Amino acid sequence: MDLPQSHFSHNSTLYTVTTLSQATRQCLSELREDLDSVIADALTVVADNGLETDVPERRPCKVSRRLDLCAEKTEVILSPLDELKREMTEVVDKATVGLNAR
């Protein structure tokens, strides 16, 4: 029994998608583990091209004057680079979760 040509085409497409998905997961995992050097490399490229490397500081929020249980909540102010690292980590994690879900 001969299979139609489209059957082979679908199998090769599925194999390609699976392979690319696995490679993307591996790249995201490596990026997540080595995020500090990625940021350092990016800052080096920026400095080499004569661009400004100063990241503006975030203005701290006012302390709440509430008297309830939330009065003790204070926001931790991260340095701009720490905040960038936190945001990049969130993006990489969301992309990884999205790939694993599919």
DRENLUMLO-214605 format. One line per field, with one value per residue: residue number from 1; residue in one letter; chain; x, y, z of N, C-alpha, C in turn. Coordinates in steps of 0.001 Angstrom, whole numbers, m for minus. Atoms other than C-alpha are relative to their C-alpha. Last residue first. Layout:
N
pos: NUM, ...
code: A, ...
unit: A, ...
n_east: X, ...
n_north: Y, ...
n_up: Z, ...
ca_east: X, ...
ca_north: Y, ...
ca_up: Z, ...
c_east: X, ...
c_north: Y, ...
c_up: Z, ...
end
This chain:
102
pos: 102, 101, 100, 99, 98, 97, 96, 95, 94, 93, 92, 91, 90, 89, 88, 87, 86, 85, 84, 83, 82, 81, 80, 79, 78, 77, 76, 75, 74, 73, 72, 71, 70, 69, 68, 67, 66, 65, 64, 63, 62, 61, 60, 59, 58, 57, 56, 55, 54, 53, 52, 51, 50, 49, 48, 47, 46, 45, 44, 43, 42, 41, 40, 39, 38, 37, 36, 35, 34, 33, 32, 31, 30, 29, 28, 27, 26, 25, 24, 23, 22, 21, 20, 19, 18, 17, 16, 15, 14, 13, 12, 11, 10, 9, 8, 7, 6, 5, 4, 3, 2, 1
code: R, A, N, L, G, V, T, A, K, D, V, V, E, T, M, E, R, K, L, E, D, L, P, S, L, I, V, E, T, K, E, A, C, L, D, L, R, R, S, V, K, C, P, R, R, E, P, V, D, T, E, L, G, N, D, A, V, V, T, L, A, D, A, I, V, S, D, L, D, E, R, L, E, S, L, C, Q, R, T, A, Q, S, L, T, T, V, T, Y, L, T, S, N, H, S, F, H, S, Q, P, L, D, M
unit: A, A, A, A, A, A, A, A, A, A, A, A, A, A, A, A, A, A, A, A, A, A, A, A, A, A, A, A, A, A, A, A, A, A, A, A, A, A, A, A, A, A, A, A, A, A, A, A, A, A, A, A, A, A, A, A, A, A, A, A, A, A, A, A, A, A, A, A, A, A, A, A, A, A, A, A, A, A, A, A, A, A, A, A, A, A, A, A, A, A, A, A, A, A, A, A, A, A, A, A, A, A
n_east: 398, 1436, 272, m484, 822, 1274, m246, m213, 1296, 829, m548, 297, 1437, 248, m463, 961, 1241, m237, m85, 1373, 679, m482, 528, m809, m1144, m486, m1452, m510, m867, m508, m1382, m857, m872, m1048, 433, m166, 1112, 378, 1428, 386, 244, 1404, 677, 367, 1442, 506, 592, 1409, 637, 204, 70, 1337, 116, 633, m893, m1118, 537, 332, m1267, m544, 828, m355, m1334, 171, 721, m982, m937, 582, m1141, m1122, 459, 131, m1362, m570, 601, m553, m1395, 6, 386, m1165, m999, 524, m164, m1436, m432, 554, m699, m1358, 117, 308, m1240, m934, 470, m195, m1429, m282, 277, m1151, m38, 536, m790, 841
n_north: 423, 247, 1281, 1092, 51, 607, 1413, 644, 67, 1019, 1311, 221, 250, 1338, 939, m21, 622, 1443, 495, 31, 1123, 1235, 158, m825, 683, m698, 90, 467, m1001, 284, 444, m1129, m328, 999, 1392, 581, 835, m462, m14, 1025, m495, m317, 833, m835, m110, 546, m926, 364, m288, 1242, m242, m292, m1386, m807, m27, m906, m1357, m408, m202, m1277, m1053, m113, m606, m1420, m587, m252, m1053, m1311, m880, 306, m175, m1435, m536, 517, m744, m1360, 93, 258, m1260, m881, 495, m246, m1434, m267, 605, m810, m1290, 246, 263, m1281, m771, 579, m327, m1434, m204, 642, m975, m873, m1201, m1164, m1218, m1174
n_up: 1341, 33, m638, 863, 1205, m394, m258, 1303, 693, m648, 367, 1416, 146, m523, 1027, 1111, m458, m95, 1373, 503, m652, 631, 1364, 894, 585, 1185, 78, 1279, 604, 1330, m88, m354, 1128, 157, 8, m1326, m437, m1344, m288, m961, m1351, m301, m1007, m1131, m218, m1259, m970, m75, m1279, m760, m1437, m492, m449, 1052, 1169, m291, m82, 1372, 710, m465, 587, 1421, 55, m308, 1133, 1057, m405, 248, 236, m886, m1390, m234, m94, m1239, m1104, 28, m440, m1446, m640, 66, m948, m1343, m283, m133, m1256, m1090, 0, m492, m1436, m626, m10, m966, m1343, m197, m274, m1278, m1048, m185, 831, m713, 106, 0
ca_east: 2421, 2561, 6334, 6743, 4538, 6293, 9649, 8435, 7004, 10280, 12362, 10101, 10184, 13987, 14269, 12100, 14196, 17448, 16156, 15127, 18581, 20121, 17924, 18754, 15861, 13533, 11774, 8216, 7045, 4109, 3802, 676, m1082, m2515, m4484, m3265, m2711, m184, 1498, 5094, 5589, 6983, 10671, 11672, 13307, 16911, 17785, 20099, 23419, 24972, 24699, 25734, 29263, 29134, 31640, 29566, 26408, 28292, 29819, 26416, 24971, 27853, 27301, 23566, 24297, 26935, 24404, 21713, 23783, 21387, 18268, 20010, 21083, 17511, 16144, 18594, 17630, 13916, 14502, 16404, 13573, 10987, 13068, 13322, 9596, 8712, 11047, 9682, 6110, 6987, 8691, 5646, 3245, 5266, 5468, 1668, 1236, 2994, 204, 1033, 1471, 0
ca_north: 23036, 23622, 23208, 25982, 28373, 27532, 28271, 31566, 32604, 31697, 33660, 36704, 36500, 36164, 39219, 41200, 40153, 40942, 44383, 44991, 44011, 46334, 49245, 48675, 47161, 49094, 46732, 47906, 48183, 46315, 46936, 49051, 46246, 44805, 47981, 51409, 52866, 55637, 53944, 54895, 56970, 55182, 55345, 56973, 54453, 55126, 55759, 53250, 54785, 53004, 55834, 54791, 55077, 51898, 50129, 51093, 49510, 46373, 46113, 46621, 43808, 41517, 42228, 41531, 38220, 37409, 37872, 35859, 32667, 30090, 31591, 31938, 28292, 27204, 29455, 27975, 24405, 25178, 26694, 23600, 21354, 23465, 23500, 19697, 19261, 21703, 19960, 16501, 17733, 19200, 15951, 13942, 16282, 16065, 12294, 12037, 14579, 12173, 9635, 6319, 3294, 0
ca_up: 23319, 27057, 27113, 24559, 26537, 29808, 28181, 26729, 30106, 31851, 29335, 29754, 33565, 33563, 31324, 33752, 36756, 34916, 33940, 37570, 38758, 36159, 37261, 40946, 42815, 45066, 47443, 47963, 51518, 52956, 56686, 56290, 54420, 57641, 58384, 59461, 56025, 55596, 52636, 51982, 48859, 45856, 45026, 41719, 39485, 38581, 34956, 33247, 32342, 29387, 26855, 23379, 22049, 20008, 22255, 25331, 23901, 22859, 26344, 28004, 25867, 26790, 30508, 30115, 28375, 31016, 33809, 32008, 31840, 33305, 31728, 28347, 28450, 29205, 26469, 23963, 24962, 24701, 21253, 20113, 21319, 19494, 16317, 16369, 16993, 14218, 11769, 12684, 12251, 8851, 7805, 8875, 7066, 3839, 4055, 4347, 1524, m870, m452, 1149, m1080, 0
c_east: 552, m462, m1478, m310, 419, m920, m1285, 219, 138, m1357, m843, 490, m355, m1471, m244, 406, m1017, m1274, 188, m41, m1435, m634, 466, m544, 816, 1260, 428, 1523, 583, 864, 612, 1468, 976, 984, 1192, m420, 310, m1159, m256, m1478, m455, m115, m1433, m735, m267, m1514, m530, m637, m1479, m669, m308, 32, m1382, m263, m561, 945, 1133, m510, m247, 1329, 516, m780, 460, 1343, m181, m663, 1013, 946, m443, 1116, 1146, m376, m21, 1414, 557, m560, 645, 1421, m36, m295, 1236, 995, m488, 255, 1476, 456, m479, 786, 1371, m105, m220, 1296, 959, m424, 285, 1461, 275, m228, 1209, 86, m698, 890
c_north: m1358, m503, m344, m1363, m1111, m132, m734, m1497, m681, m141, m1115, m1371, m320, m368, m1443, m974, m71, m727, m1515, m512, m122, m1234, m1283, m218, 990, m702, 660, m4, m597, 1155, m302, m403, 1127, 319, m939, m1468, m626, m811, 460, 156, m1146, 518, 468, m866, 865, 170, m725, 900, m328, 249, m1296, 173, 393, 1426, 862, 124, 1001, 1433, 478, 313, 1382, 1114, 177, 717, 1500, 584, 311, 1140, 1441, 1039, m217, 272, 1503, 546, m446, 840, 1390, m50, m150, 1339, 893, m463, 346, 1462, 293, m528, 872, 1313, m238, m158, 1372, 801, m546, 416, 1473, 225, m578, 996, 874, 1217, 1134, 1242
c_up: m290, m1364, m42, 604, m934, m1216, 375, 180, m1352, m681, 610, m445, m1448, m141, 436, m1101, m1131, 428, 1, m1442, m489, 629, m682, m1417, m819, m479, m1298, 30, m1266, m479, m1355, 42, 326, m1118, m213, 55, 1343, 558, 1438, 317, 896, 1425, 239, 1019, 1208, 54, 1235, 1059, m72, 1343, 738, 1512, 478, 433, m1124, m1197, 216, m15, m1427, m677, 413, m677, m1444, m72, 215, m1245, m1096, 362, m262, m82, 976, 1449, 281, 207, 1342, 1144, 45, 553, 1505, 679, 19, 1065, 1405, 342, 258, 1353, 1145, 92, 621, 1506, 627, 65, 1066, 1404, 277, 395, 1387, 1131, 367, m897, 742, 0
end
